[in-house]
Amino acid sequence: MKIPSHVLTPVVALVTIASLTACSGGGRSAPSSAASPAGVNTSAALYAALPQSVKDKGSIQVGSDIAYAPMEYYDTDGKTVIGFDKEFGDLLGTELGVPVVFNNSTFDGLITQLESHRFDAAISSMSDTKERQKQVDFVDYYLSGSIMYVRTGNPQGLTSVDDLCGRTISLQRGTTQEDYVTSRLSPDCEKAGKGKVTVMAFDRESEAMLQVEQGRAVAGIQEYPVAVYNTLQSKGKFEIVGQQVIAGPLGVAVAKNNTQLRDALQKALQAAIDDGSYQKLIDKYHTPQSAVKQATVNAG
């Protein structure tokens, strides 16, 4: 869920990828294009719904900040784009009959590049917000919020974030998770007479997770897909507990004046939902709480 106040870093020791940055794009400047896969299927059910400009190119050119595992990041060769968003783009391409090509760019520049028609769309774990809807339209495809993780076995028997009242947790500094705990959860705990939530904040997510592993904190909170990814990479040290909080939709962003492509993408998502291929992708990435039931536009 990439929003201005949210900066996450993965457990670098667990997987060798670029630093995970949810808003700044890691300071990269020049976009770079991945090789366009061959193959246009004019017989695809939704090919006719595409704008002529896309048909002429033979592809949908997508901008993305490719440094946010497990959503979009580079494989170990440093060139191949992998992750949920990439595979989701492939699903859309199958339904529409044209390849969806990912181009690396800075996150903060994606909307500007949509407005200037450098890219046809942006798929980059971008949160659909009312503020962003003033500039672009969103086809919402994924629900992402924050979720709690604990040591495997859940020694404190925690079931929801409400169980964190009066306890100590660890977080990455400057994230939406820290803001949620300090400005909403902890005050609610105090009002209920259950005691505030004590927060241990660190610059890196790996440091925060170490506190949970060693028992100095009872739990941590991360963005849902990131937490799932990190717990899987931890080789059994952690597990996910409870439901997402402060969840909202991520969307495929399209320029306001590109309504034909927006509508084609919405139809493609709905087709993938209806034929089960979307759910298979959700299952592959172990994020059942992120599935949308219907393809919507600007639902954030």
C-alpha positions as a Markdown table, in Angstrom:
| # | Residue | x | y | z |
|---|---|---|---|---|
| 1 | Met | 0.0 | 0.0 | 0.0 |
| 2 | Lys | 2.2 | 2.8 | -1.2 |
| 3 | Ile | 1.2 | 6.1 | 0.3 |
| 4 | Pro | 3.3 | 9.2 | 1.2 |
| 5 | Ser | 3.8 | 8.4 | 4.9 |
| 6 | His | 4.5 | 4.7 | 4.5 |
| 7 | Val | 8.0 | 3.4 | 4.1 |
| 8 | Leu | 8.7 | -0.2 | 4.6 |
| 9 | Thr | 12.0 | -2.2 | 4.4 |
| 10 | Pro | 12.0 | -6.0 | 4.0 |
| 11 | Val | 14.1 | -8.4 | 6.0 |
| 12 | Val | 17.2 | -8.0 | 3.9 |
| 13 | Ala | 18.9 | -10.9 | 5.5 |
| 14 | Leu | 16.2 | -13.2 | 4.3 |
| 15 | Val | 16.2 | -12.3 | 0.6 |
| 16 | Thr | 18.6 | -10.4 | -1.6 |
| 17 | Ile | 16.5 | -7.8 | -3.3 |
| 18 | Ala | 16.6 | -4.0 | -3.6 |
| 19 | Ser | 15.5 | -2.1 | -0.5 |
| 20 | Leu | 11.7 | -2.2 | -0.1 |
| 21 | Thr | 10.4 | 1.4 | -0.3 |
| 22 | Ala | 6.7 | 2.1 | -0.3 |
| 23 | Cys | 6.7 | 5.6 | -1.4 |
| 24 | Ser | 10.0 | 7.1 | -2.6 |
| 25 | Gly | 11.0 | 4.5 | -5.2 |
| 26 | Gly | 14.5 | 4.3 | -3.6 |
| 27 | Gly | 15.7 | 7.4 | -5.3 |
| 28 | Arg | 15.8 | 6.0 | -8.8 |
| 29 | Ser | 15.5 | 8.6 | -11.5 |
| 30 | Ala | 15.4 | 7.3 | -15.1 |
| 31 | Pro | 12.7 | 4.7 | -16.1 |
| 32 | Ser | 13.9 | 1.5 | -17.7 |
| 33 | Ser | 11.8 | -0.7 | -19.8 |
| 34 | Ala | 11.6 | -4.5 | -19.6 |
| 35 | Ala | 11.7 | -6.5 | -22.8 |
| 36 | Ser | 8.2 | -6.7 | -24.4 |
| 37 | Pro | 7.0 | -10.3 | -24.5 |
| 38 | Ala | 5.8 | -11.3 | -28.0 |
| 39 | Gly | 2.3 | -12.3 | -28.7 |
| 40 | Val | -0.9 | -10.4 | -29.5 |
| 41 | Asn | -4.1 | -12.5 | -29.5 |
| 42 | Thr | -6.8 | -10.6 | -31.5 |
| 43 | Ser | -9.2 | -13.5 | -30.7 |
| 44 | Ala | -9.2 | -12.7 | -27.0 |
| 45 | Ala | -12.7 | -11.9 | -25.8 |
| 46 | Leu | -11.8 | -8.4 | -24.7 |
| 47 | Tyr | -9.3 | -7.4 | -27.4 |
| 48 | Ala | -12.0 | -5.3 | -29.1 |
| 49 | Ala | -12.5 | -3.3 | -25.9 |
| 50 | Leu | -8.9 | -1.9 | -26.1 |
| 51 | Pro | -8.2 | 1.6 | -27.4 |
| 52 | Gln | -6.8 | 1.8 | -30.9 |
| 53 | Ser | -3.5 | 3.2 | -29.5 |
| 54 | Val | -2.9 | 0.1 | -27.5 |
| 55 | Lys | -3.8 | -2.2 | -30.5 |
| 56 | Asp | -1.3 | -0.2 | -32.6 |
| 57 | Lys | 1.5 | -0.7 | -30.0 |
| 58 | Gly | 0.6 | -4.3 | -29.4 |
| 59 | Ser | 1.1 | -3.9 | -25.7 |
| 60 | Ile | 0.0 | -2.1 | -22.6 |
| 61 | Gln | 3.0 | -0.2 | -21.2 |
| 62 | Val | 2.8 | -0.1 | -17.4 |
| 63 | Gly | 4.9 | 2.1 | -15.1 |
| 64 | Ser | 6.0 | 0.5 | -11.8 |
| 65 | Asp | 8.4 | 1.1 | -8.9 |
| 66 | Ile | 9.9 | -2.4 | -9.1 |
| 67 | Ala | 11.4 | -2.6 | -5.6 |
| 68 | Tyr | 8.5 | -3.7 | -3.3 |
| 69 | Ala | 8.5 | -7.5 | -2.6 |
| 70 | Pro | 6.3 | -9.4 | -2.8 |
| 71 | Met | 4.2 | -7.2 | -5.1 |
| 72 | Glu | 6.8 | -6.2 | -7.7 |
| 73 | Tyr | 10.5 | -6.7 | -7.6 |
| 74 | Tyr | 13.4 | -8.1 | -9.6 |
| 75 | Asp | 14.4 | -11.8 | -9.6 |
| 76 | Thr | 18.0 | -12.6 | -8.7 |
| 77 | Asp | 19.2 | -11.8 | -12.2 |
| 78 | Gly | 18.3 | -8.2 | -11.6 |
| 79 | Lys | 16.3 | -8.0 | -14.8 |
| 80 | Thr | 13.3 | -10.3 | -14.6 |
| 81 | Val | 10.3 | -8.6 | -13.0 |
| 82 | Ile | 8.4 | -10.9 | -10.6 |
| 83 | Gly | 5.8 | -10.6 | -7.9 |
| 84 | Phe | 2.1 | -10.5 | -7.4 |
| 85 | Asp | 1.5 | -7.3 | -9.5 |
| 86 | Lys | 3.6 | -8.7 | -12.4 |
| 87 | Glu | 1.5 | -11.9 | -12.5 |
| 88 | Phe | -1.6 | -9.9 | -12.1 |
| 89 | Gly | -0.6 | -7.9 | -15.1 |
| 90 | Asp | -0.1 | -11.1 | -17.0 |
| 91 | Leu | -3.6 | -12.1 | -16.1 |
| 92 | Leu | -5.0 | -8.9 | -17.5 |
| 93 | Gly | -2.9 | -9.3 | -20.7 |
| 94 | Thr | -4.3 | -12.8 | -21.2 |
| 95 | Glu | -7.9 | -11.5 | -20.9 |
| 96 | Leu | -7.2 | -8.5 | -23.2 |
| 97 | Gly | -5.0 | -10.3 | -25.8 |
| 98 | Val | -2.0 | -8.0 | -25.5 |
| 99 | Pro | 1.1 | -8.3 | -23.2 |
| 100 | Val | 1.4 | -6.0 | -20.2 |
| 101 | Val | 4.9 | -4.7 | -20.1 |
| 102 | Phe | 6.4 | -3.4 | -16.9 |
| 103 | Asn | 8.7 | -0.4 | -16.9 |
| 104 | Asn | 10.7 | 0.6 | -13.9 |
| 105 | Ser | 10.2 | 4.2 | -12.7 |
| 106 | Thr | 10.2 | 6.2 | -9.5 |
| 107 | Phe | 6.9 | 5.8 | -7.6 |
| 108 | Asp | 6.4 | 9.6 | -7.0 |
| 109 | Gly | 6.6 | 10.2 | -10.8 |
| 110 | Leu | 4.1 | 7.6 | -11.9 |
| 111 | Ile | 1.0 | 9.8 | -12.0 |
| 112 | Thr | 2.8 | 12.6 | -13.8 |
| 113 | Gln | 3.9 | 10.0 | -16.4 |
| 114 | Leu | 0.4 | 8.8 | -16.8 |
| 115 | Glu | -0.8 | 12.3 | -17.4 |
| 116 | Ser | 1.9 | 12.8 | -20.1 |
| 117 | His | 1.0 | 9.5 | -21.7 |
| 118 | Arg | 4.5 | 8.0 | -21.2 |
| 119 | Phe | 2.8 | 5.0 | -19.7 |
| 120 | Asp | -0.7 | 3.6 | -20.4 |
| 121 | Ala | -1.2 | 2.5 | -16.8 |
| 122 | Ala | 0.5 | 2.2 | -13.5 |
| 123 | Ile | 0.6 | -1.1 | -11.5 |
| 124 | Ser | 2.7 | -0.4 | -8.4 |
| 125 | Ser | 0.8 | -1.3 | -5.2 |
| 126 | Met | -0.7 | 2.2 | -5.4 |
| 127 | Ser | -3.4 | 3.0 | -2.9 |
| 128 | Asp | -6.6 | 4.3 | -4.3 |
| 129 | Thr | -7.2 | 7.5 | -2.4 |
| 130 | Lys | -9.6 | 10.4 | -2.9 |
| 131 | Glu | -6.7 | 12.7 | -3.3 |
| 132 | Arg | -5.2 | 10.6 | -6.1 |
| 133 | Gln | -8.6 | 10.2 | -7.8 |
| 134 | Lys | -8.4 | 14.0 | -8.6 |
| 135 | Gln | -5.6 | 13.1 | -11.1 |
| 136 | Val | -6.2 | 9.5 | -12.2 |
| 137 | Asp | -8.8 | 6.7 | -12.2 |
| 138 | Phe | -8.3 | 3.4 | -10.4 |
| 139 | Val | -9.4 | -0.1 | -11.2 |
| 140 | Asp | -9.2 | -1.7 | -7.8 |
| 141 | Tyr | -7.8 | -5.1 | -7.6 |
| 142 | Tyr | -6.4 | -5.8 | -4.1 |
| 143 | Leu | -7.2 | -5.0 | -0.5 |
| 144 | Ser | -4.1 | -4.1 | 1.6 |
| 145 | Gly | -4.0 | -3.1 | 5.2 |
| 146 | Ser | -1.9 | -3.8 | 8.3 |
| 147 | Ile | -1.7 | -7.1 | 10.1 |
| 148 | Met | -0.1 | -8.5 | 13.3 |
| 149 | Tyr | 2.6 | -11.1 | 13.3 |
| 150 | Val | 3.9 | -13.1 | 16.3 |
| 151 | Arg | 6.4 | -15.8 | 17.1 |
| 152 | Thr | 5.4 | -19.1 | 15.8 |
| 153 | Gly | 3.1 | -20.8 | 18.3 |
| 154 | Asn | 1.6 | -17.5 | 19.4 |
| 155 | Pro | 2.9 | -17.7 | 23.0 |
| 156 | Gln | 0.8 | -14.8 | 24.2 |
| 157 | Gly | -2.4 | -16.2 | 22.7 |
| 158 | Leu | -3.1 | -13.0 | 20.7 |
| 159 | Thr | -6.1 | -13.0 | 18.4 |
| 160 | Ser | -6.5 | -9.3 | 17.3 |
| 161 | Val | -4.8 | -5.9 | 17.6 |
| 162 | Asp | -7.1 | -5.2 | 20.6 |
| 163 | Asp | -5.1 | -7.8 | 22.5 |
| 164 | Leu | -2.1 | -5.4 | 22.3 |
| 165 | Cys | -3.4 | -3.1 | 24.9 |
| 166 | Gly | -1.0 | -2.8 | 27.8 |
| 167 | Arg | 1.7 | -4.7 | 25.9 |
| 168 | Thr | 4.9 | -3.9 | 24.0 |
| 169 | Ile | 5.2 | -4.2 | 20.2 |
| 170 | Ser | 7.9 | -3.4 | 17.7 |
| 171 | Leu | 7.5 | -1.5 | 14.4 |
| 172 | Gln | 9.4 | 0.2 | 11.7 |
| 173 | Arg | 9.7 | 3.9 | 12.3 |
| 174 | Gly | 7.8 | 6.3 | 10.1 |
| 175 | Thr | 5.3 | 3.8 | 8.8 |
| 176 | Thr | 1.5 | 3.9 | 8.6 |
| 177 | Gln | 1.6 | 1.1 | 11.2 |
| 178 | Glu | 3.3 | 3.3 | 13.7 |
| 179 | Asp | 0.9 | 6.1 | 13.0 |
| 180 | Tyr | -2.1 | 3.7 | 13.4 |
| 181 | Val | -0.8 | 2.4 | 16.8 |
| 182 | Thr | 0.2 | 5.7 | 18.3 |
| 183 | Ser | -2.7 | 7.8 | 17.0 |
| 184 | Arg | -5.6 | 5.3 | 17.1 |
| 185 | Leu | -5.0 | 1.9 | 18.7 |
| 186 | Ser | -3.1 | 3.1 | 21.8 |
| 187 | Pro | -5.5 | 6.0 | 22.7 |
| 188 | Asp | -8.5 | 3.6 | 22.3 |
| 189 | Cys | -6.8 | 1.2 | 24.7 |
| 190 | Glu | -6.3 | 3.9 | 27.2 |
| 191 | Lys | -9.9 | 5.1 | 26.9 |
| 192 | Ala | -11.0 | 1.6 | 27.6 |
| 193 | Gly | -8.8 | 1.4 | 30.7 |
| 194 | Lys | -6.6 | -1.4 | 29.3 |
| 195 | Gly | -3.3 | 0.5 | 29.2 |
| 196 | Lys | -1.4 | 2.1 | 26.3 |
| 197 | Val | 0.5 | 0.1 | 23.7 |
| 198 | Thr | 4.2 | 0.6 | 24.1 |
| 199 | Val | 6.0 | 0.9 | 20.8 |
| 200 | Met | 9.6 | 0.0 | 20.1 |
| 201 | Ala | 10.4 | 1.7 | 16.8 |
| 202 | Phe | 13.4 | 0.9 | 14.5 |
| 203 | Asp | 14.8 | 2.1 | 11.2 |
| 204 | Arg | 14.6 | -1.3 | 9.6 |
| 205 | Glu | 11.9 | -3.9 | 9.6 |
| 206 | Ser | 14.5 | -6.6 | 10.3 |
| 207 | Glu | 15.4 | -4.9 | 13.6 |
| 208 | Ala | 11.7 | -4.8 | 14.6 |
| 209 | Met | 11.2 | -8.5 | 13.8 |
| 210 | Leu | 14.2 | -9.4 | 15.9 |
| 211 | Gln | 12.5 | -8.0 | 18.9 |
| 212 | Val | 9.5 | -10.2 | 18.4 |
| 213 | Glu | 11.8 | -13.2 | 17.7 |
| 214 | Gln | 13.7 | -12.7 | 21.0 |
| 215 | Gly | 10.6 | -12.0 | 23.1 |
| 216 | Arg | 11.2 | -8.3 | 23.9 |
| 217 | Ala | 8.0 | -7.5 | 22.0 |
| 218 | Val | 4.9 | -9.6 | 21.9 |
| 219 | Ala | 4.1 | -8.8 | 18.3 |
| 220 | Gly | 4.8 | -6.6 | 15.3 |
| 221 | Ile | 2.5 | -5.0 | 12.7 |
| 222 | Gln | 3.4 | -4.8 | 9.0 |
| 223 | Glu | 1.6 | -4.3 | 5.7 |
| 224 | Tyr | -0.4 | -7.5 | 5.1 |
| 225 | Pro | 1.3 | -8.8 | 1.9 |
| 226 | Val | 4.7 | -7.8 | 3.2 |
| 227 | Ala | 4.0 | -9.5 | 6.6 |
| 228 | Val | 3.0 | -12.7 | 4.8 |
| 229 | Tyr | 6.1 | -12.6 | 2.6 |
| 230 | Asn | 8.4 | -12.0 | 5.5 |
| 231 | Thr | 6.9 | -14.8 | 7.7 |
| 232 | Leu | 7.2 | -17.2 | 4.8 |
| 233 | Gln | 10.8 | -16.2 | 4.3 |
| 234 | Ser | 11.6 | -16.6 | 8.0 |
| 235 | Lys | 11.5 | -20.4 | 7.8 |
| 236 | Gly | 9.0 | -20.9 | 10.6 |
| 237 | Lys | 10.0 | -18.1 | 13.1 |
| 238 | Phe | 6.8 | -16.1 | 12.7 |
| 239 | Glu | 3.1 | -16.5 | 11.9 |
| 240 | Ile | 0.3 | -14.1 | 11.0 |
| 241 | Val | -2.5 | -13.5 | 13.5 |
| 242 | Gly | -6.0 | -12.0 | 13.1 |
| 243 | Gln | -7.5 | -9.8 | 10.5 |
| 244 | Gln | -6.2 | -6.8 | 8.5 |
| 245 | Val | -6.8 | -3.3 | 10.0 |
| 246 | Ile | -7.0 | 0.0 | 8.1 |
| 247 | Ala | -7.3 | -1.9 | 4.9 |
| 248 | Gly | -8.0 | -0.1 | 1.6 |
| 249 | Pro | -7.9 | -0.9 | -2.1 |
| 250 | Leu | -4.8 | -0.9 | -4.4 |
| 251 | Gly | -5.6 | 0.1 | -7.9 |
| 252 | Val | -4.4 | 0.1 | -11.5 |
| 253 | Ala | -4.0 | 3.8 | -12.2 |
| 254 | Val | -5.1 | 5.2 | -15.6 |
| 255 | Ala | -5.1 | 8.8 | -16.8 |
| 256 | Lys | -8.5 | 10.5 | -16.4 |
| 257 | Asn | -8.9 | 10.9 | -20.2 |
| 258 | Asn | -8.1 | 7.2 | -20.9 |
| 259 | Thr | -11.5 | 5.9 | -20.0 |
| 260 | Gln | -11.6 | 3.3 | -22.7 |
| 261 | Leu | -8.5 | 1.6 | -21.3 |
| 262 | Arg | -9.8 | 2.0 | -17.8 |
| 263 | Asp | -13.1 | 0.2 | -18.7 |
| 264 | Ala | -11.2 | -2.5 | -20.6 |
| 265 | Leu | -9.0 | -3.2 | -17.6 |
| 266 | Gln | -12.0 | -3.3 | -15.3 |
| 267 | Lys | -13.7 | -5.9 | -17.6 |
| 268 | Ala | -10.4 | -7.9 | -17.7 |
| 269 | Leu | -10.2 | -8.0 | -13.9 |
| 270 | Gln | -13.9 | -9.0 | -13.7 |
| 271 | Ala | -13.2 | -11.8 | -16.2 |
| 272 | Ala | -10.3 | -13.1 | -14.2 |
| 273 | Ile | -12.4 | -13.0 | -11.1 |
| 274 | Asp | -15.2 | -14.9 | -12.8 |
| 275 | Asp | -13.0 | -17.6 | -14.4 |
| 276 | Gly | -11.1 | -18.2 | -11.1 |
| 277 | Ser | -7.6 | -17.2 | -12.3 |
| 278 | Tyr | -7.6 | -14.2 | -10.0 |
| 279 | Gln | -8.3 | -16.3 | -7.0 |
| 280 | Lys | -5.6 | -18.8 | -7.9 |
| 281 | Leu | -3.1 | -15.9 | -7.9 |
| 282 | Ile | -4.4 | -14.7 | -4.5 |
| 283 | Asp | -3.9 | -18.3 | -3.2 |
| 284 | Lys | -0.4 | -18.5 | -4.6 |
| 285 | Tyr | 0.7 | -15.5 | -2.6 |
| 286 | His | -1.2 | -16.7 | 0.6 |
| 287 | Thr | -3.1 | -13.4 | 1.0 |
| 288 | Pro | -6.8 | -14.5 | 1.1 |
| 289 | Gln | -7.8 | -11.3 | 3.0 |
| 290 | Ser | -6.7 | -9.2 | -0.1 |
| 291 | Ala | -9.1 | -10.7 | -2.6 |
| 292 | Val | -11.7 | -8.4 | -4.2 |
| 293 | Lys | -15.0 | -9.9 | -5.1 |
| 294 | Gln | -15.9 | -7.5 | -7.9 |
| 295 | Ala | -13.9 | -5.2 | -10.2 |
| 296 | Thr | -14.6 | -1.6 | -9.1 |
| 297 | Val | -13.5 | 1.8 | -10.2 |
| 298 | Asn | -12.4 | 4.5 | -7.7 |
| 299 | Ala | -13.7 | 2.6 | -4.6 |
| 300 | Gly | -11.0 | 4.0 | -2.3 |
